[in-house]
């Protein structure tokens, strides 16, 4: 895992990817993306840690704005936490942890997510936690606790959604249980079109209460990786510094 994005959400409204974090050898690099320009119109301002939007920030250690979004590996509850994420018990790579957890906090306006990379057998596979379960019915919340790993889920467009007409709803056993993350929507639609059919989405893990709701249902979307496909191809993901466009 070498490239992550930082997204900012206008409270109660839409979101924008505003920065890119990359690991280059032994260094971490942060740059703002074009999404930050658009987000400024909705109230976003450069972070105190990264005050100049056209600068490149480098560090030999992970920037605190990201490191503080993860649980310290020395905490006694860390093993429970990593089991929620369905990662190996020995995993300590901060980018791998952030990529899976999203670095989300309650009532937070930031989220971290990874750039998809082809699997060894040339497929697109993206794990994600189902969003919005807390806003579904009690019946839906009870249903997800009965789901089993490997059980099929379904993505459906939700054009009548008053908050987001482009939303992709997640259904389990014909019940609406939440949404796919917004940052994946363009990729998932493009993959379905390129492969002339929907990819497979299924349950990876269900974490029972009292696990925080944002970690309750871990799912994964998988499809063939089409030739020439480029994930996160929108301009909002491009760095403001064009000389930094390519990151391995």
LUMLUM-885987 format. One record per residue (C-alpha): residue number from 0; residue in three letters; x, y, z. Coordinates in steps of 0.001 Angstrom, whole numbers. Example, Ala and Ser with C-alpha at 12.3 -4.5 7.8 and 13.67 -1.06 7.14 Angstrom:
BEGIN
NODE, fipa, baza, px, py, pz
NODE, 0, ALA, 12300, -4500, 7800
NODE, 1, SER, 13670, -1060, 7140
END
This chain:
BEGIN
NODE, fipa, baza, px, py, pz
NODE, 0, UNK, 0, 0, 0
NODE, 1, UNK, 1737, 3177, -1173
NODE, 2, UNK, -911, 5800, -2077
NODE, 3, UNK, -3771, 7089, 65
NODE, 4, UNK, -6139, 10014, -361
NODE, 5, UNK, -7578, 12343, 2248
NODE, 6, UNK, -11199, 13409, 1742
NODE, 7, UNK, -13025, 16327, 3354
NODE, 8, UNK, -16793, 16367, 3787
NODE, 9, UNK, -18822, 19527, 3916
NODE, 10, UNK, -20969, 18855, 7012
NODE, 11, UNK, -24230, 17341, 5855
NODE, 12, UNK, -23324, 17627, 2190
NODE, 13, UNK, -20919, 16299, -427
NODE, 14, UNK, -17261, 15368, -141
NODE, 15, UNK, -14035, 16060, -2041
NODE, 16, UNK, -10644, 14327, -2157
NODE, 17, UNK, -8392, 17167, -1032
NODE, 18, UNK, -4961, 15559, -663
NODE, 19, UNK, -2743, 12649, -1588
NODE, 20, UNK, -389, 10806, 755
NODE, 21, UNK, 2297, 8667, -876
NODE, 22, UNK, 5157, 6602, 449
NODE, 23, UNK, 8283, 7123, -1636
NODE, 24, UNK, 10994, 4787, -367
NODE, 25, UNK, 11551, 5709, 3275
NODE, 26, UNK, 9732, 9053, 3005
NODE, 27, UNK, 6105, 10119, 3177
NODE, 28, UNK, 4886, 12807, 784
NODE, 29, UNK, 1698, 14875, 992
NODE, 30, UNK, 312, 17161, -1708
NODE, 31, UNK, -3062, 18807, -2187
NODE, 32, UNK, -5212, 17660, -5085
NODE, 33, UNK, -7489, 19634, -7378
NODE, 34, UNK, -10425, 18601, -5247
NODE, 35, UNK, -9166, 21013, -2577
NODE, 36, UNK, -9776, 23973, -4905
NODE, 37, UNK, -13386, 22987, -5439
NODE, 38, UNK, -13841, 22239, -1722
NODE, 39, UNK, -12700, 25732, -800
NODE, 40, UNK, -15935, 27019, -2286
NODE, 41, UNK, -17775, 24943, 327
NODE, 42, UNK, -15684, 26106, 3259
NODE, 43, UNK, -12561, 23966, 3240
NODE, 44, UNK, -9332, 25649, 4292
NODE, 45, UNK, -5779, 24236, 4129
NODE, 46, UNK, -4824, 22193, 7158
NODE, 47, UNK, -2555, 23760, 9760
NODE, 48, UNK, -34, 20968, 9151
NODE, 49, UNK, -36, 21739, 5409
NODE, 50, UNK, -690, 25497, 5138
NODE, 51, UNK, 406, 26106, 1521
NODE, 52, UNK, -1696, 24280, -1028
NODE, 53, UNK, 973, 24346, -3764
NODE, 54, UNK, 3801, 23022, -1596
NODE, 55, UNK, 5086, 19464, -1327
NODE, 56, UNK, 5439, 18147, 2213
NODE, 57, UNK, 7882, 15347, 3004
NODE, 58, UNK, 8776, 13553, 6204
NODE, 59, UNK, 10710, 10507, 7334
NODE, 60, UNK, 7823, 9606, 9651
NODE, 61, UNK, 4094, 9563, 9058
NODE, 62, UNK, 2601, 13039, 9408
NODE, 63, UNK, 732, 13444, 12739
NODE, 64, UNK, -2499, 14412, 10945
NODE, 65, UNK, -2557, 10812, 9665
NODE, 66, UNK, -792, 9020, 12525
NODE, 67, UNK, -3302, 10435, 15011
NODE, 68, UNK, -6144, 8822, 13088
NODE, 69, UNK, -4973, 5314, 13937
NODE, 70, UNK, -4982, 3285, 17125
NODE, 71, UNK, -1578, 2891, 18717
NODE, 72, UNK, -328, -679, 18365
NODE, 73, UNK, 653, -705, 22057
NODE, 74, UNK, -2904, -209, 23297
NODE, 75, UNK, -4460, -3326, 24851
NODE, 76, UNK, -7518, -3147, 22585
NODE, 77, UNK, -5391, -3096, 19418
NODE, 78, UNK, -5854, -6817, 18721
NODE, 79, UNK, -9633, -6429, 18889
NODE, 80, UNK, -9385, -3442, 16599
NODE, 81, UNK, -7284, -5234, 13998
NODE, 82, UNK, -9698, -8163, 14024
NODE, 83, UNK, -12520, -5739, 13152
NODE, 84, UNK, -10442, -4726, 10126
NODE, 85, UNK, -9881, -8380, 9089
NODE, 86, UNK, -6134, -7802, 8871
NODE, 87, UNK, -3388, -10184, 10053
NODE, 88, UNK, -2681, -9894, 13764
NODE, 89, UNK, 915, -8971, 12906
NODE, 90, UNK, -23, -6042, 10639
NODE, 91, UNK, 1551, -2776, 11821
NODE, 92, UNK, 2002, -867, 8544
NODE, 93, UNK, 266, 2471, 9230
NODE, 94, UNK, -817, 2894, 5600
NODE, 95, UNK, -2379, -564, 5521
NODE, 96, UNK, -4249, 184, 8749
NODE, 97, UNK, -5453, 3564, 7498
NODE, 98, UNK, -6472, 2122, 4139
NODE, 99, UNK, -8717, -430, 5816
NODE, 100, UNK, -10108, 1660, 8673
NODE, 101, UNK, -10565, 4905, 6775
NODE, 102, UNK, -9173, 6781, 9768
NODE, 103, UNK, -12717, 7830, 10538
NODE, 104, UNK, -13935, 9255, 13822
NODE, 105, UNK, -17421, 9969, 15076
NODE, 106, UNK, -18776, 13296, 13733
NODE, 107, UNK, -15585, 13704, 11699
NODE, 108, UNK, -15279, 15533, 8381
NODE, 109, UNK, -12244, 13614, 7117
NODE, 110, UNK, -11746, 10135, 5723
NODE, 111, UNK, -8711, 8312, 4365
NODE, 112, UNK, -8891, 5752, 1564
NODE, 113, UNK, -6481, 3800, -612
NODE, 114, UNK, -5911, 3944, -4340
NODE, 115, UNK, -6928, 537, -5771
NODE, 116, UNK, -4148, -1570, -7247
NODE, 117, UNK, -4471, -4715, -9402
NODE, 118, UNK, -4238, -7999, -7517
NODE, 119, UNK, -1572, -10528, -8481
NODE, 120, UNK, -4070, -12232, -10790
NODE, 121, UNK, -5067, -8945, -12457
NODE, 122, UNK, -8329, -8169, -10711
NODE, 123, UNK, -9852, -5137, -9035
NODE, 124, UNK, -10570, -5946, -5404
NODE, 125, UNK, -11541, -3209, -2979
NODE, 126, UNK, -12573, -3866, 630
NODE, 127, UNK, -14668, -1206, 2341
NODE, 128, UNK, -16896, -738, 5348
NODE, 129, UNK, -20541, -182, 4461
NODE, 130, UNK, -21438, 3448, 5145
NODE, 131, UNK, -24643, 4769, 6657
NODE, 132, UNK, -25798, 1717, 8605
NODE, 133, UNK, -26533, 3901, 11620
NODE, 134, UNK, -29200, 5679, 9551
NODE, 135, UNK, -30984, 2485, 8514
NODE, 136, UNK, -33894, 871, 10351
NODE, 137, UNK, -33523, -1265, 13457
NODE, 138, UNK, -34532, -4236, 11324
NODE, 139, UNK, -31692, -3556, 8883
NODE, 140, UNK, -29202, -3183, 11722
NODE, 141, UNK, -30375, -6478, 13204
NODE, 142, UNK, -30198, -8192, 9812
NODE, 143, UNK, -26521, -7415, 9239
NODE, 144, UNK, -25619, -9218, 12447
NODE, 145, UNK, -26943, -12418, 10853
NODE, 146, UNK, -24896, -12084, 7657
NODE, 147, UNK, -22127, -14599, 7025
NODE, 148, UNK, -18678, -14088, 5455
NODE, 149, UNK, -18906, -14714, 1717
NODE, 150, UNK, -22608, -13886, 1546
NODE, 151, UNK, -23547, -11959, -1584
NODE, 152, UNK, -24586, -8331, -1386
NODE, 153, UNK, -26058, -6113, -4099
NODE, 154, UNK, -25378, -2576, -5264
NODE, 155, UNK, -28296, -532, -6573
NODE, 156, UNK, -28425, 3069, -7816
NODE, 157, UNK, -30429, 5344, -5513
NODE, 158, UNK, -31400, 8295, -7766
NODE, 159, UNK, -34245, 9354, -5487
NODE, 160, UNK, -31881, 9894, -2572
NODE, 161, UNK, -32544, 13524, -1518
NODE, 162, UNK, -28997, 13960, -168
NODE, 163, UNK, -27126, 12327, -3050
NODE, 164, UNK, -28704, 11334, -6353
NODE, 165, UNK, -25540, 9423, -7354
NODE, 166, UNK, -25544, 7187, -4278
NODE, 167, UNK, -24998, 3431, -4612
NODE, 168, UNK, -27095, 1602, -2047
NODE, 169, UNK, -25955, -1707, -531
NODE, 170, UNK, -28627, -4385, -154
NODE, 171, UNK, -28436, -7590, 1859
NODE, 172, UNK, -31209, -10167, 1466
NODE, 173, UNK, -33296, -7505, -354
NODE, 174, UNK, -32935, -5075, 2580
NODE, 175, UNK, -31242, -1704, 2231
NODE, 176, UNK, -28436, -1733, 4818
NODE, 177, UNK, -26233, 1187, 3761
NODE, 178, UNK, -24160, 2673, 970
NODE, 179, UNK, -20908, 2134, -894
NODE, 180, UNK, -18339, 4844, -122
NODE, 181, UNK, -18672, 7853, -2381
NODE, 182, UNK, -15058, 7691, -3495
NODE, 183, UNK, -15686, 4289, -5129
NODE, 184, UNK, -18806, 5113, -7107
NODE, 185, UNK, -17151, 6221, -10335
NODE, 186, UNK, -14842, 3194, -10361
NODE, 187, UNK, -17642, 726, -9676
NODE, 188, UNK, -19856, 2119, -12419
NODE, 189, UNK, -16948, 2166, -14895
NODE, 190, UNK, -16008, -1419, -14047
NODE, 191, UNK, -19584, -2626, -14458
NODE, 192, UNK, -19758, -983, -17890
NODE, 193, UNK, -16328, -2232, -18979
NODE, 194, UNK, -17114, -5784, -17914
NODE, 195, UNK, -20698, -5638, -19301
NODE, 196, UNK, -22169, -6619, -15954
NODE, 197, UNK, -21933, -5983, -12240
NODE, 198, UNK, -18896, -7097, -10302
NODE, 199, UNK, -19262, -9311, -7273
NODE, 200, UNK, -19808, -7700, -3884
NODE, 201, UNK, -19886, -9830, -760
NODE, 202, UNK, -19502, -9795, 3007
NODE, 203, UNK, -15961, -10135, 4304
NODE, 204, UNK, -16652, -9798, 8015
NODE, 205, UNK, -19448, -8734, 10371
NODE, 206, UNK, -18430, -7206, 13695
NODE, 207, UNK, -21145, -7535, 16293
NODE, 208, UNK, -22178, -4863, 18800
NODE, 209, UNK, -20683, -3110, 20686
NODE, 210, UNK, -18273, -2619, 17765
NODE, 211, UNK, -18673, 992, 16533
NODE, 212, UNK, -21225, 1194, 13747
NODE, 213, UNK, -18730, 2413, 11133
NODE, 214, UNK, -16855, -897, 11519
NODE, 215, UNK, -19902, -3160, 11609
NODE, 216, UNK, -19952, -4578, 8042
NODE, 217, UNK, -16784, -5085, 6014
NODE, 218, UNK, -17544, -5847, 2367
NODE, 219, UNK, -15454, -6262, -775
NODE, 220, UNK, -16139, -5494, -4433
NODE, 221, UNK, -14305, -7581, -7024
NODE, 222, UNK, -14243, -7543, -10836
NODE, 223, UNK, -11800, -8094, -13709
NODE, 224, UNK, -9386, -5179, -14155
NODE, 225, UNK, -9946, -3997, -17743
NODE, 226, UNK, -6992, -3195, -19950
NODE, 227, UNK, -6157, 476, -19675
NODE, 228, UNK, -8404, 1032, -16655
NODE, 229, UNK, -7215, 3813, -14339
NODE, 230, UNK, -8793, 4063, -10894
NODE, 231, UNK, -9761, 7441, -9481
NODE, 232, UNK, -9460, 9006, -12924
NODE, 233, UNK, -11357, 12198, -12101
NODE, 234, UNK, -9543, 15551, -12056
NODE, 235, UNK, -10286, 15988, -8343
NODE, 236, UNK, -7703, 13264, -7623
NODE, 237, UNK, -4918, 14973, -9581
NODE, 238, UNK, -2258, 16809, -7550
NODE, 239, UNK, -2127, 20575, -7809
NODE, 240, UNK, 1529, 20201, -8703
NODE, 241, UNK, 1478, 18671, -12224
NODE, 242, UNK, 5120, 17581, -11872
NODE, 243, UNK, 3951, 15144, -9183
NODE, 244, UNK, 1182, 13499, -11181
NODE, 245, UNK, 2763, 10038, -11375
NODE, 246, UNK, 3238, 7986, -8216
NODE, 247, UNK, 4161, 4308, -8375
END
